[in-house]
Amino acid sequence: MKHFLVNIDYLLPVEQLAEILPLHRAFLQTGYEAGYLLCSGPKNPKTGGLVVARAESLETLQSFFANDPYLLNKVAEYTFVEFEPVKHQPFLADWVTG
């Protein structure tokens, strides 16, 4: 498995995303259920969000996020940064090793 930090930048003020937010969170839930996502949440200030994720490849993760309502509605941009989690809390061992 490869590991990624997904940076989401809003293209609109956060107040204008209220209608899409529940759809985005429901979409993210499918990523948790599929085992792609470890954690996610908004930045502070709320100019976007961050996601810690894993997938077989960058292309697999990008394909997953292509269905995010934020992207489908063109209200956010995504940056994917691959990293190697060489250190982690012991309780994350199963998730990190995949």
OpenMM code with the backbone's topology and positions (N, CA, C; nanometers):
from openmm import Vec3, app, unit

residues = "MET LYS HIS PHE LEU VAL ASN ILE ASP TYR LEU LEU PRO VAL GLU GLN LEU ALA GLU ILE LEU PRO LEU HIS ARG ALA PHE LEU GLN THR GLY TYR GLU ALA GLY TYR LEU LEU CYS SER GLY PRO LYS ASN PRO LYS THR GLY GLY LEU VAL VAL ALA ARG ALA GLU SER LEU GLU THR LEU GLN SER PHE PHE ALA ASN ASP PRO TYR LEU LEU ASN LYS VAL ALA GLU TYR THR PHE VAL GLU PHE GLU PRO VAL LYS HIS GLN PRO PHE LEU ALA ASP TRP VAL THR GLY".split()
positions = [
    Vec3(0.0838, -0.1196, 0.0000),
    Vec3(0.0000, 0.0000, 0.0000),
    Vec3(0.0874, 0.1248, 0.0000),
    Vec3(0.0369, 0.2258, -0.0666),
    Vec3(0.1012, 0.3564, -0.0650),
    Vec3(0.0176, 0.4486, 0.0221),
    Vec3(0.0840, 0.5445, 0.0857),
    Vec3(0.0165, 0.6347, 0.1792),
    Vec3(0.0227, 0.7776, 0.1270),
    Vec3(-0.0844, 0.8532, 0.1539),
    Vec3(-0.0982, 0.9864, 0.0974),
    Vec3(-0.1585, 1.0840, 0.1972),
    Vec3(-0.1185, 1.2084, 0.1814),
    Vec3(-0.1871, 1.3198, 0.2441),
    Vec3(-0.2613, 1.3882, 0.1298),
    Vec3(-0.3919, 1.3991, 0.1436),
    Vec3(-0.4738, 1.4642, 0.0419),
    Vec3(-0.5098, 1.6025, 0.0942),
    Vec3(-0.4671, 1.7032, 0.0209),
    Vec3(-0.4964, 1.8412, 0.0571),
    Vec3(-0.6112, 1.8897, -0.0312),
    Vec3(-0.7187, 1.9333, 0.0326),
    Vec3(-0.8355, 1.9845, -0.0391),
    Vec3(-0.8419, 2.1347, -0.0147),
    Vec3(-0.8444, 2.2112, -0.1231),
    Vec3(-0.8575, 2.3568, -0.1140),
    Vec3(-0.9919, 2.3979, -0.1721),
    Vec3(-1.0716, 2.4690, -0.0913),
    Vec3(-1.2010, 2.5174, -0.1380),
    Vec3(-1.1811, 2.6285, -0.2400),
    Vec3(-1.2675, 2.6324, -0.3404),
    Vec3(-1.2672, 2.7377, -0.4409),
    Vec3(-1.3728, 2.8432, -0.4119),
    Vec3(-1.4530, 2.8177, -0.3075),
    Vec3(-1.5579, 2.9091, -0.2625),
    Vec3(-1.5447, 2.9295, -0.1126),
    Vec3(-1.6018, 3.0355, -0.0579),
    Vec3(-1.6057, 3.0481, 0.0881),
    Vec3(-1.6817, 2.9291, 0.1485),
    Vec3(-1.6360, 2.8831, 0.2629),
    Vec3(-1.6935, 2.7642, 0.3268),
    Vec3(-1.8446, 2.7778, 0.3469),
    Vec3(-1.8932, 2.8987, 0.3687),
    Vec3(-2.0366, 2.9196, 0.3900),
    Vec3(-2.1186, 2.8780, 0.2678),
    Vec3(-2.0592, 2.8818, 0.1505),
    Vec3(-2.1296, 2.8453, 0.0273),
    Vec3(-2.1284, 2.6949, 0.0005),
    Vec3(-2.0617, 2.6184, 0.0882),
    Vec3(-2.0520, 2.4739, 0.0703),
    Vec3(-2.1511, 2.3963, 0.1557),
    Vec3(-2.2335, 2.4658, 0.2320),
    Vec3(-2.3226, 2.3996, 0.3282),
    Vec3(-2.4127, 2.2959, 0.2630),
    Vec3(-2.4585, 2.3202, 0.1433),
    Vec3(-2.5493, 2.2270, 0.0760),
    Vec3(-2.4769, 2.0997, 0.0312),
    Vec3(-2.3496, 2.1139, -0.0065),
    Vec3(-2.2722, 2.0004, -0.0576),
    Vec3(-2.2018, 1.9227, 0.0542),
    Vec3(-2.1772, 1.9865, 0.1672),
    Vec3(-2.1016, 1.9240, 0.2759),
    Vec3(-2.1551, 1.7868, 0.3171),
    Vec3(-2.2868, 1.7694, 0.3387),
    Vec3(-2.3341, 1.6351, 0.3770),
    Vec3(-2.3055, 1.5297, 0.2691),
    Vec3(-2.3123, 1.5690, 0.1426),
    Vec3(-2.2823, 1.4755, 0.0336),
    Vec3(-2.1342, 1.4389, 0.0337),
    Vec3(-2.0494, 1.5376, 0.0591),
    Vec3(-1.9051, 1.5144, 0.0680),
    Vec3(-1.8740, 1.4185, 0.1829),
    Vec3(-1.9335, 1.4419, 0.2977),
    Vec3(-1.9065, 1.3541, 0.4133),
    Vec3(-1.9598, 1.2131, 0.3908),
    Vec3(-2.0730, 1.1999, 0.3245),
    Vec3(-2.1250, 1.0666, 0.2914),
    Vec3(-2.0300, 0.9966, 0.1934),
    Vec3(-1.9769, 1.0723, 0.0986),
    Vec3(-1.8784, 1.0171, 0.0058),
    Vec3(-1.7554, 0.9689, 0.0819),
    Vec3(-1.7030, 1.0527, 0.1728),
    Vec3(-1.5858, 1.0130, 0.2508),
    Vec3(-1.6127, 0.8842, 0.3281),
    Vec3(-1.7336, 0.8674, 0.3785),
    Vec3(-1.7668, 0.7464, 0.4537),
    Vec3(-1.7440, 0.6218, 0.3690),
    Vec3(-1.7723, 0.6313, 0.2390),
    Vec3(-1.7472, 0.5156, 0.1522),
    Vec3(-1.5985, 0.4848, 0.1447),
    Vec3(-1.5144, 0.5882, 0.1559),
    Vec3(-1.3695, 0.5674, 0.1585),
    Vec3(-1.3230, 0.5007, 0.2866),
    Vec3(-1.3879, 0.5363, 0.3986),
    Vec3(-1.3559, 0.4689, 0.5247),
    Vec3(-1.3953, 0.3217, 0.5166),
    Vec3(-1.5134, 0.2969, 0.4630),
    Vec3(-1.5627, 0.1586, 0.4533),
    Vec3(-1.4770, 0.0744, 0.3592),
    Vec3(-1.4196, 0.1367, 0.2559),
    Vec3(-1.3335, 0.0653, 0.1612),
    Vec3(-1.1912, 0.0486, 0.2130),
    Vec3(-1.1585, 0.1143, 0.3264),
    Vec3(-1.0256, 0.1031, 0.3838),
    Vec3(-0.9249, 0.2017, 0.3270),
    Vec3(-0.9708, 0.2985, 0.2469),
    Vec3(-0.8809, 0.3990, 0.1907),
    Vec3(-0.8426, 0.5080, 0.2907),
    Vec3(-0.9326, 0.5445, 0.3799),
    Vec3(-0.9138, 0.6633, 0.4624),
    Vec3(-0.8886, 0.6292, 0.6086),
    Vec3(-0.7954, 0.7040, 0.6691),
    Vec3(-0.7655, 0.6896, 0.8119),
    Vec3(-0.8308, 0.8012, 0.8915),
    Vec3(-0.8174, 0.9251, 0.8442),
    Vec3(-0.8808, 1.0379, 0.9129),
    Vec3(-0.8944, 1.1534, 0.8138),
    Vec3(-0.9881, 1.2432, 0.8476),
    Vec3(-1.0132, 1.3583, 0.7608),
    Vec3(-1.0766, 1.4684, 0.8439),
    Vec3(-1.0646, 1.5913, 0.7939),
    Vec3(-1.1286, 1.7021, 0.8624),
    Vec3(-1.0905, 1.8347, 0.8007),
    Vec3(-1.1628, 1.9397, 0.8400),
    Vec3(-1.1358, 2.0722, 0.7842),
    Vec3(-1.0089, 2.1340, 0.8416),
    Vec3(-0.9487, 2.2200, 0.7608),
    Vec3(-0.8348, 2.2995, 0.8078),
    Vec3(-0.8894, 2.4103, 0.8980),
    Vec3(-0.8003, 2.4727, 0.9716),
    Vec3(-0.8377, 2.5867, 1.0545),
    Vec3(-0.7429, 2.7011, 1.0210),
    Vec3(-0.7873, 2.8072, 0.9552),
    Vec3(-0.9253, 2.8401, 0.9194),
    Vec3(-0.9773, 2.7480, 0.8086),
    Vec3(-1.1079, 2.7460, 0.7929),
    Vec3(-1.1745, 2.6512, 0.7036),
    Vec3(-1.1639, 2.6928, 0.5570),
    Vec3(-1.0428, 2.6745, 0.5041),
    Vec3(-1.0161, 2.7030, 0.3635),
    Vec3(-1.0071, 2.5749, 0.2814),
    Vec3(-1.0304, 2.4627, 0.3458),
    Vec3(-1.0217, 2.3327, 0.2817),
    Vec3(-1.0148, 2.2241, 0.3870),
    Vec3(-0.9660, 2.1087, 0.3466),
    Vec3(-0.9572, 1.9972, 0.4394),
    Vec3(-0.8341, 1.9126, 0.4109),
    Vec3(-0.8070, 1.8198, 0.5018),
    Vec3(-0.6961, 1.7258, 0.4884),
    Vec3(-0.7479, 1.5844, 0.5100),
    Vec3(-0.6893, 1.4907, 0.4376),
    Vec3(-0.7265, 1.3502, 0.4486),
    Vec3(-0.5984, 1.2681, 0.4523),
    Vec3(-0.5884, 1.1755, 0.5446),
    Vec3(-0.4803, 1.0771, 0.5454),
    Vec3(-0.5386, 0.9509, 0.4838),
    Vec3(-0.4730, 0.9042, 0.3765),
    Vec3(-0.5314, 0.7951, 0.2982),
    Vec3(-0.4248, 0.6943, 0.2575),
    Vec3(-0.4722, 0.5801, 0.2094),
    Vec3(-0.3836, 0.4793, 0.1527),
    Vec3(-0.4565, 0.4140, 0.0352),
    Vec3(-0.3784, 0.3644, -0.0595),
    Vec3(-0.4342, 0.2941, -0.1753),
    Vec3(-0.3216, 0.2184, -0.2438),
    Vec3(-0.3583, 0.1336, -0.3371),
    Vec3(-0.2593, 0.0566, -0.4113),
    Vec3(-0.1702, 0.1479, -0.4957),
    Vec3(-0.2277, 0.2611, -0.5405),
    Vec3(-0.1524, 0.3533, -0.6251),
    Vec3(-0.2147, 0.4922, -0.6177),
    Vec3(-0.1410, 0.5906, -0.6653),
    Vec3(-0.1941, 0.7257, -0.6738),
    Vec3(-0.3151, 0.7284, -0.7660),
    Vec3(-0.3073, 0.6559, -0.8759),
    Vec3(-0.4178, 0.6537, -0.9715),
    Vec3(-0.5453, 0.5979, -0.9087),
    Vec3(-0.5312, 0.4962, -0.8255),
    Vec3(-0.6477, 0.4393, -0.7571),
    Vec3(-0.7123, 0.5429, -0.6661),
    Vec3(-0.6298, 0.6151, -0.5904),
    Vec3(-0.6841, 0.7163, -0.4986),
    Vec3(-0.7448, 0.8330, -0.5758),
    Vec3(-0.6793, 0.8759, -0.6819),
    Vec3(-0.7350, 0.9839, -0.7635),
    Vec3(-0.8676, 0.9418, -0.8266),
    Vec3(-0.8767, 0.8175, -0.8688),
    Vec3(-1.0013, 0.7660, -0.9252),
    Vec3(-1.1128, 0.7661, -0.8208),
    Vec3(-1.0787, 0.7290, -0.6975),
    Vec3(-1.1777, 0.7335, -0.5896),
    Vec3(-1.2267, 0.8764, -0.5690),
    Vec3(-1.1332, 0.9713, -0.5535),
    Vec3(-1.1711, 1.1094, -0.5259),
    Vec3(-1.2387, 1.1778, -0.6447),
    Vec3(-1.2289, 1.1217, -0.7628),
    Vec3(-1.2976, 1.1780, -0.8795),
    Vec3(-1.4488, 1.1796, -0.8609),
    Vec3(-1.4988, 1.0996, -0.7672),
    Vec3(-1.6429, 1.0936, -0.7394),
    Vec3(-1.6858, 1.1788, -0.6204),
    Vec3(-1.5935, 1.2548, -0.5640),
    Vec3(-1.6263, 1.3418, -0.4508),
    Vec3(-1.7179, 1.4546, -0.4992),
    Vec3(-1.8308, 1.4754, -0.4317),
    Vec3(-1.9207, 1.5841, -0.4712),
    Vec3(-1.8523, 1.7208, -0.4790),
    Vec3(-1.7509, 1.7444, -0.3988),
    Vec3(-1.6778, 1.8708, -0.4091),
    Vec3(-1.6144, 1.8848, -0.5481),
    Vec3(-1.5524, 1.7777, -0.5959),
    Vec3(-1.4878, 1.7817, -0.7272),
    Vec3(-1.5934, 1.7845, -0.8381),
    Vec3(-1.6953, 1.7037, -0.8238),
    Vec3(-1.8009, 1.6985, -0.9253),
    Vec3(-1.8704, 1.8332, -0.9424),
    Vec3(-1.8798, 1.9103, -0.8337),
    Vec3(-1.9430, 2.0419, -0.8377),
    Vec3(-1.8426, 2.1556, -0.8574),
    Vec3(-1.7160, 2.1188, -0.8784),
    Vec3(-1.6088, 2.2150, -0.9061),
    Vec3(-1.5966, 2.3227, -0.7993),
    Vec3(-1.6056, 2.2792, -0.6713),
    Vec3(-1.5922, 2.3740, -0.5603),
    Vec3(-1.4635, 2.3518, -0.4810),
    Vec3(-1.3786, 2.2581, -0.5258),
    Vec3(-1.2539, 2.2301, -0.4555),
    Vec3(-1.1506, 2.1746, -0.5521),
    Vec3(-1.0233, 2.1926, -0.5142),
    Vec3(-0.9103, 2.1350, -0.5865),
    Vec3(-0.8365, 2.0409, -0.4916),
    Vec3(-0.7703, 1.9413, -0.5477),
    Vec3(-0.7040, 1.8385, -0.4685),
    Vec3(-0.5560, 1.8296, -0.5030),
    Vec3(-0.4736, 1.8105, -0.4013),
    Vec3(-0.3322, 1.7814, -0.4179),
    Vec3(-0.3044, 1.6527, -0.3407),
    Vec3(-0.2340, 1.5602, -0.4042),
    Vec3(-0.2016, 1.4317, -0.3429),
    Vec3(-0.0513, 1.4256, -0.3194),
    Vec3(-0.0119, 1.4009, -0.1944),
    Vec3(0.1289, 1.3905, -0.1586),
    Vec3(0.1529, 1.2509, -0.1013),
    Vec3(0.2368, 1.1741, -0.1691),
    Vec3(0.2695, 1.0407, -0.1190),
    Vec3(0.3777, 1.0524, -0.0128),
    Vec3(0.3666, 0.9707, 0.0915),
    Vec3(0.4692, 0.9678, 0.1955),
    Vec3(0.4843, 0.8257, 0.2477),
    Vec3(0.5956, 0.8023, 0.3166),
    Vec3(0.6233, 0.6716, 0.3758),
    Vec3(0.6143, 0.6834, 0.5276),
    Vec3(0.5144, 0.6212, 0.5888),
    Vec3(0.4995, 0.6294, 0.7349),
    Vec3(0.5980, 0.5366, 0.8062),
    Vec3(0.7222, 0.5825, 0.8203),
    Vec3(0.8252, 0.4989, 0.8829),
    Vec3(0.8099, 0.4918, 1.0342),
    Vec3(0.7425, 0.5891, 1.0936),
    Vec3(0.7125, 0.5850, 1.2373),
    Vec3(0.5642, 0.6118, 1.2539),
    Vec3(0.5056, 0.5437, 1.3522),
    Vec3(0.3628, 0.5605, 1.3794),
    Vec3(0.3309, 0.5028, 1.5161),
    Vec3(0.2167, 0.5370, 1.5665),
    Vec3(0.1695, 0.4798, 1.6926),
    Vec3(0.1471, 0.3298, 1.6734),
    Vec3(0.1792, 0.2492, 1.7727),
    Vec3(0.1616, 0.1044, 1.7597),
    Vec3(0.0198, 0.0627, 1.7209),
    Vec3(-0.0809, 0.1350, 1.7669),
    Vec3(-0.2182, 0.0948, 1.7352),
    Vec3(-0.2516, 0.1135, 1.5870),
    Vec3(-0.1648, 0.1806, 1.5105),
    Vec3(-0.1863, 0.1991, 1.3670),
    Vec3(-0.1129, 0.0949, 1.2819),
    Vec3(-0.0430, 0.0037, 1.3444),
    Vec3(0.0423, -0.0897, 1.2716),
    Vec3(-0.0334, -0.1658, 1.1618),
    Vec3(-0.1505, -0.2177, 1.1919),
    Vec3(-0.2264, -0.2931, 1.0923),
    Vec3(-0.2659, -0.2059, 0.9740),
    Vec3(-0.3065, -0.0824, 1.0028),
    Vec3(-0.3485, 0.0072, 0.8945),
    Vec3(-0.2277, 0.0471, 0.8084),
    Vec3(-0.1157, 0.0764, 0.8711),
    Vec3(0.0044, 0.1201, 0.7980),
    Vec3(0.0593, 0.0072, 0.7120),
    Vec3(0.0625, -0.1118, 0.7645),
    Vec3(0.1187, -0.2234, 0.6881),
    Vec3(0.0203, -0.2812, 0.5887),
    Vec3(-0.1063, -0.2441, 0.6016),
    Vec3(-0.2083, -0.2800, 0.5031),
    Vec3(-0.2431, -0.4244, 0.4998),
] * unit.nanometer
topology = app.Topology()
chain = topology.addChain("A")
for resn in residues:
    res = topology.addResidue(resn, chain)
    for name in ("N", "CA", "C"):
        topology.addAtom(name, app.Element.getBySymbol(name[0]), res)
